[in-house]
Amino acid sequence: MAGWPARQACHDASFKLPALFHNPRTQETLLLNSSYRLGTLAILSIVALRLAIGWHFFREGADKLVTGTFTSVGFMKVSKGPLTPLFHWFIWDEEGRARLDRDGTLAAWDQYREKVVAHYGFDQAQAAKAKEVQDFREQQLNWLFDENQADIDEYFKGLERRDKYRQEPGRMEVASLRGQVETIEKELDQKLNGWLTSIDLMWKGLETDLNALATPDQAGRGQLALGKPGRKLMDTVFIDQIIPTFDLIVGILLIFGLFTRITSLAGAGFLAMIVATQWPGAPGAIPAHYQIIEMFGCLVLAAVGAGQFAGLDYLVKCLLRRCCPPKTEKN
């Protein structure tokens, strides 16, 4: 029993040590010890990683905003893996059912014309001109449907055949049979894209021509947008509006090292969604090695709080210490 006091002391210390980590000042002391301290090379590497990832996000966001042509439809449409149905659900009017609805389109255009007349307060001459603009676009639409109605009907039959094949697990697990389904999908997409390109131009032309009828004084009320049919609360139209700004903000915050932890986690989550569109190991999935590497890079930045090194997070931390000093424990 001679060794009991020593063993008891060690036993007591093992229970007291975790409590030390609840004291903010003790945490700082531990981090300043040589065993916890990051070397100069490590700090420079972290700063370089933060700047590199931040610059990448910034350039991606800036390019998307400048060109104005970014769309996430491509990522969603070619997704592979267990989350494919979810990503396809996000695509606005993926199968063109809303835009290939002739009656629905004509009704939407009629309602839009009436809203434009009321929005700008058109006089009778302007209202008559607006009706002429709508009639012209309706003639274009009717011609397209009349010329392609048989093909459109065949297209919808092709969708039914594709859906039937997708529900056959054995077919989708065999590479050759899965290739047949992919071939059908490509043929359907080619037909659809040709029609939708023309129809989208008609929608845009109607919106532009009707708003152009407003006088300079009337135009001061703001342009009235023509809504898209078949919208969802969360779809690619909405996603395409926020991603460029999201990329830009994440890039700026990482470059300046501000709110680095939450920003890095947001960037990692965004990259994880991109990786999920090409689920690793899924049949036909495109390797997403670059996105995976950058995702883990963001997680490293979040884990170490990279903004405290040559970043604004260090200044924020100093200001918080001065304004709200930590409370000391009382014995």
C-alpha positions as CSV (number, residue, x, y, z in Angstrom):
1,M,0.0,0.0,0.0
2,A,3.1,2.2,0.0
3,G,2.4,3.3,-3.5
4,W,-1.3,4.2,-2.8
5,P,-0.8,7.9,-2.1
6,A,1.0,8.4,-5.4
7,R,-1.5,6.5,-7.3
8,Q,-4.3,8.4,-5.6
9,A,-2.7,11.7,-6.5
10,C,-2.5,10.7,-10.1
11,H,-6.0,9.5,-10.0
12,D,-7.2,12.9,-8.6
13,A,-5.2,14.8,-11.1
14,S,-6.7,12.9,-14.0
15,F,-10.1,14.1,-12.9
16,K,-9.0,17.7,-12.4
17,L,-7.2,18.2,-15.7
18,P,-10.4,18.4,-18.0
19,A,-11.7,21.3,-15.8
20,L,-8.7,23.4,-16.8
21,F,-10.0,23.6,-20.3
22,H,-13.1,25.4,-19.2
23,N,-11.0,28.4,-18.2
24,P,-10.3,30.8,-21.2
25,R,-7.1,32.0,-19.7
26,T,-5.9,28.4,-19.2
27,Q,-6.7,27.7,-22.9
28,E,-4.5,30.6,-24.0
29,T,-1.7,29.5,-21.7
30,L,-1.8,26.0,-23.2
31,L,-1.8,27.3,-26.8
32,L,1.3,29.4,-26.0
33,N,3.2,26.4,-24.9
34,S,5.8,25.1,-27.3
35,S,3.9,21.8,-27.8
36,Y,0.8,23.7,-29.0
37,R,2.5,26.5,-30.9
38,L,2.5,26.6,-34.7
39,G,5.8,27.2,-36.4
40,T,6.4,30.1,-38.8
41,L,6.3,27.8,-41.8
42,A,3.0,26.3,-40.7
43,I,1.4,29.8,-40.2
44,L,2.7,30.9,-43.6
45,S,1.2,27.8,-45.2
46,I,-2.2,28.4,-43.5
47,V,-2.2,32.0,-44.7
48,A,-1.3,31.0,-48.2
49,L,-4.0,28.3,-48.2
50,R,-6.6,30.9,-47.1
51,L,-5.6,33.4,-49.7
52,A,-5.5,30.8,-52.5
53,I,-9.0,29.4,-51.7
54,G,-10.3,32.9,-51.2
55,W,-8.9,34.1,-54.5
56,H,-10.5,31.1,-56.3
57,F,-13.9,31.8,-54.8
58,F,-13.6,35.5,-55.6
59,R,-12.6,35.0,-59.2
60,E,-15.4,32.4,-59.7
61,G,-18.0,34.9,-58.2
62,A,-16.7,37.9,-60.1
63,D,-16.6,36.0,-63.5
64,K,-20.2,34.8,-63.0
65,L,-21.4,38.3,-62.2
66,V,-19.6,39.9,-65.1
67,T,-20.7,37.4,-67.7
68,G,-24.2,37.0,-66.3
69,T,-24.5,33.6,-68.1
70,F,-23.9,31.3,-65.2
71,T,-26.4,28.5,-64.7
72,S,-26.3,25.5,-62.3
73,V,-28.6,23.5,-64.6
74,G,-25.6,21.6,-66.1
75,F,-24.3,20.5,-62.7
76,M,-27.8,19.3,-61.7
77,K,-28.6,17.6,-65.0
78,V,-25.5,15.5,-65.2
79,S,-25.6,14.5,-61.5
80,K,-24.8,10.9,-60.7
81,G,-25.4,8.9,-57.5
82,P,-28.1,8.5,-54.9
83,L,-28.9,12.2,-54.8
84,T,-29.7,12.5,-58.5
85,P,-33.5,12.7,-58.0
86,L,-33.0,15.6,-55.6
87,F,-30.8,17.6,-57.9
88,H,-33.1,17.0,-60.8
89,W,-36.0,18.3,-58.7
90,F,-34.2,21.6,-58.3
91,I,-34.0,22.1,-62.1
92,W,-36.6,24.6,-63.2
93,D,-39.0,23.1,-65.8
94,E,-36.4,20.3,-66.4
95,E,-38.7,18.4,-68.9
96,G,-40.2,21.5,-70.4
97,R,-43.7,20.7,-69.4
98,A,-44.5,24.3,-68.3
99,R,-43.1,25.9,-71.4
100,L,-44.5,23.3,-73.8
101,D,-48.0,24.0,-72.4
102,R,-49.5,26.2,-75.2
103,D,-52.7,27.2,-73.4
104,G,-50.8,27.9,-70.2
105,T,-48.3,30.0,-72.0
106,L,-50.9,32.1,-73.8
107,A,-52.8,32.7,-70.6
108,A,-49.7,33.8,-68.8
109,W,-48.8,36.2,-71.6
110,D,-52.3,37.7,-71.6
111,Q,-52.1,38.3,-67.8
112,Y,-48.7,39.8,-68.1
113,R,-49.8,42.2,-70.8
114,E,-52.6,43.4,-68.6
115,K,-50.2,43.9,-65.7
116,V,-47.8,45.9,-67.9
117,V,-50.7,48.2,-69.0
118,A,-51.8,48.8,-65.4
119,H,-48.2,49.1,-64.1
120,Y,-47.2,51.9,-66.5
121,G,-50.7,53.4,-66.9
122,F,-50.8,53.0,-70.7
123,D,-53.2,55.1,-72.7
124,Q,-55.4,53.6,-75.3
125,A,-52.9,53.8,-78.1
126,Q,-50.2,52.2,-76.0
127,A,-52.6,49.5,-74.8
128,A,-53.5,48.7,-78.4
129,K,-49.8,48.6,-79.4
130,A,-49.2,46.2,-76.4
131,K,-51.9,43.9,-77.8
132,E,-50.2,43.9,-81.2
133,V,-46.9,43.0,-79.6
134,Q,-48.6,40.1,-77.8
135,D,-50.4,38.9,-81.0
136,F,-47.1,38.8,-82.8
137,R,-45.5,36.6,-80.2
138,E,-48.6,34.4,-80.1
139,Q,-48.3,33.9,-83.8
140,Q,-44.7,32.8,-83.4
141,L,-45.6,30.4,-80.6
142,N,-48.6,28.9,-82.5
143,W,-46.4,28.4,-85.5
144,L,-43.8,26.5,-83.5
145,F,-46.4,24.2,-81.9
146,D,-48.2,23.6,-85.2
147,E,-45.0,22.7,-87.0
148,N,-43.7,20.4,-84.2
149,Q,-46.8,19.1,-82.5
150,A,-46.2,15.5,-83.7
151,D,-42.6,15.6,-82.4
152,I,-43.7,17.1,-79.1
153,D,-46.3,14.3,-78.6
154,E,-43.6,11.8,-79.4
155,Y,-41.3,13.5,-76.9
156,F,-43.7,13.1,-74.1
157,K,-44.1,9.4,-75.0
158,G,-40.3,9.2,-74.8
159,L,-40.4,10.6,-71.3
160,E,-42.8,7.9,-70.3
161,R,-40.6,5.2,-71.8
162,R,-37.5,6.7,-70.0
163,D,-39.3,6.8,-66.6
164,K,-40.3,3.2,-67.1
165,Y,-36.7,2.1,-67.8
166,R,-35.4,4.1,-64.8
167,Q,-37.7,2.1,-62.5
168,E,-36.1,-1.2,-63.5
169,P,-33.2,-1.7,-61.1
170,G,-31.7,-4.5,-63.2
171,R,-31.5,-2.2,-66.3
172,M,-29.8,0.6,-64.5
173,E,-27.2,-1.7,-62.9
174,V,-26.0,-3.2,-66.2
175,A,-23.6,-0.8,-68.1
176,S,-24.9,-1.6,-71.6
177,L,-28.6,-1.3,-70.6
178,R,-27.9,1.9,-68.6
179,G,-26.2,3.3,-71.7
180,Q,-29.4,2.8,-73.7
181,V,-31.3,4.9,-71.1
182,E,-28.6,7.6,-71.3
183,T,-28.9,7.6,-75.1
184,I,-32.6,8.0,-74.9
185,E,-32.1,10.9,-72.4
186,K,-29.7,12.6,-74.7
187,E,-32.0,12.4,-77.7
188,L,-34.9,13.8,-75.7
189,D,-32.7,16.6,-74.4
190,Q,-31.6,17.5,-77.9
191,K,-35.2,17.8,-79.1
192,L,-36.3,19.7,-76.0
193,N,-33.4,22.2,-76.1
194,G,-34.2,23.2,-79.7
195,W,-37.8,24.0,-78.8
196,L,-37.1,25.7,-75.5
197,T,-34.4,27.9,-77.0
198,S,-37.0,29.4,-79.4
199,I,-39.7,29.6,-76.7
200,D,-37.4,31.3,-74.3
201,L,-36.6,33.9,-76.9
202,M,-40.3,34.5,-77.4
203,W,-40.8,35.0,-73.6
204,K,-37.9,37.4,-73.4
205,G,-38.9,39.2,-76.6
206,L,-42.4,39.8,-75.2
207,E,-41.0,41.1,-71.9
208,T,-38.6,43.5,-73.7
209,D,-41.1,44.7,-76.3
210,L,-43.9,45.5,-73.8
211,N,-41.6,47.3,-71.4
212,A,-40.2,49.3,-74.4
213,L,-43.6,50.9,-75.0
214,A,-43.3,52.9,-71.8
215,T,-42.5,56.6,-72.1
216,P,-39.4,58.0,-70.2
217,D,-41.7,59.2,-67.5
218,Q,-43.5,55.9,-67.3
219,A,-40.2,53.9,-67.3
220,G,-39.3,55.6,-64.1
221,R,-41.7,53.3,-62.3
222,G,-39.3,50.4,-63.0
223,Q,-39.4,47.6,-65.5
224,L,-41.9,44.8,-64.9
225,A,-40.5,41.4,-65.2
226,L,-42.2,38.5,-66.9
227,G,-42.3,35.6,-64.4
228,K,-41.3,32.1,-65.4
229,P,-43.9,29.4,-65.4
230,G,-43.7,26.3,-63.1
231,R,-41.4,28.0,-60.6
232,K,-40.6,26.3,-57.2
233,L,-39.7,28.0,-54.0
234,M,-36.1,26.7,-54.4
235,D,-35.1,26.0,-58.0
236,T,-32.2,26.7,-60.3
237,V,-33.5,30.1,-61.2
238,F,-33.2,31.1,-57.5
239,I,-29.9,29.2,-57.1
240,D,-28.3,30.9,-60.1
241,Q,-29.1,34.3,-58.6
242,I,-27.4,33.6,-55.2
243,I,-24.4,31.5,-56.2
244,P,-22.3,34.3,-57.9
245,T,-22.8,36.6,-54.9
246,F,-22.1,33.8,-52.5
247,D,-18.8,32.9,-54.2
248,L,-17.8,36.6,-54.2
249,I,-18.6,37.1,-50.5
250,V,-16.8,33.9,-49.4
251,G,-13.8,34.9,-51.5
252,I,-13.6,38.4,-50.0
253,L,-14.0,37.2,-46.4
254,L,-11.3,34.6,-46.8
255,I,-8.9,37.0,-48.4
256,F,-9.3,39.5,-45.6
257,G,-9.5,36.7,-42.9
258,L,-12.8,37.9,-41.5
259,F,-15.3,35.5,-39.9
260,T,-13.1,32.8,-41.3
261,R,-14.5,29.8,-39.4
262,I,-18.1,30.2,-40.5
263,T,-17.0,31.4,-44.0
264,S,-14.8,28.3,-44.5
265,L,-17.6,26.0,-43.3
266,A,-20.0,27.7,-45.8
267,G,-17.4,27.2,-48.6
268,A,-16.9,23.6,-47.6
269,G,-20.6,22.9,-47.6
270,F,-21.0,24.5,-51.0
271,L,-18.1,22.3,-52.4
272,A,-19.7,19.3,-50.8
273,M,-22.8,19.9,-52.7
274,I,-20.8,20.0,-56.0
275,V,-19.1,16.8,-55.0
276,A,-22.5,15.2,-54.3
277,T,-23.6,15.9,-57.8
278,Q,-20.9,13.4,-58.9
279,W,-21.1,10.9,-56.0
280,P,-17.8,9.2,-55.7
281,G,-18.0,5.6,-56.9
282,A,-21.4,6.1,-58.6
283,P,-21.7,4.6,-62.1
284,G,-20.8,7.2,-64.7
285,A,-19.7,9.8,-62.1
286,I,-17.1,12.3,-63.1
287,P,-14.1,12.5,-60.6
288,A,-14.4,15.6,-58.4
289,H,-10.9,15.4,-56.9
290,Y,-10.2,19.1,-57.2
291,Q,-13.4,20.0,-55.3
292,I,-12.8,17.4,-52.7
293,I,-9.3,18.7,-52.0
294,E,-10.5,22.3,-51.8
295,M,-13.4,21.2,-49.5
296,F,-10.9,19.7,-47.0
297,G,-8.8,22.8,-47.4
298,C,-11.8,24.9,-46.2
299,L,-12.3,22.5,-43.3
300,V,-8.6,23.0,-42.3
301,L,-9.1,26.8,-42.4
302,A,-12.2,26.5,-40.2
303,A,-10.5,24.1,-37.7
304,V,-7.4,26.3,-37.1
305,G,-9.3,29.6,-37.3
306,A,-7.1,30.8,-40.1
307,G,-8.2,34.4,-39.9
308,Q,-6.2,34.9,-36.7
309,F,-3.1,34.7,-38.8
310,A,-2.6,37.9,-40.8
311,G,-6.3,38.4,-40.9
312,L,-9.0,40.7,-39.6
313,D,-10.2,38.0,-37.2
314,Y,-7.2,38.8,-35.0
315,L,-8.2,42.4,-34.8
316,V,-11.8,41.5,-34.0
317,K,-10.5,39.2,-31.3
318,C,-8.4,41.9,-29.8
319,L,-11.3,44.4,-29.8
320,L,-13.6,41.8,-28.1
321,R,-11.0,41.2,-25.4
322,R,-10.8,44.9,-24.7
323,C,-14.5,45.5,-24.8
324,C,-15.6,42.3,-23.1
325,P,-12.7,40.9,-21.1
326,P,-13.2,37.3,-19.9
327,K,-14.4,36.8,-16.4
328,T,-11.8,35.3,-14.0
329,E,-12.7,32.4,-11.9
330,K,-13.1,33.1,-8.2
331,N,-11.8,30.5,-5.7
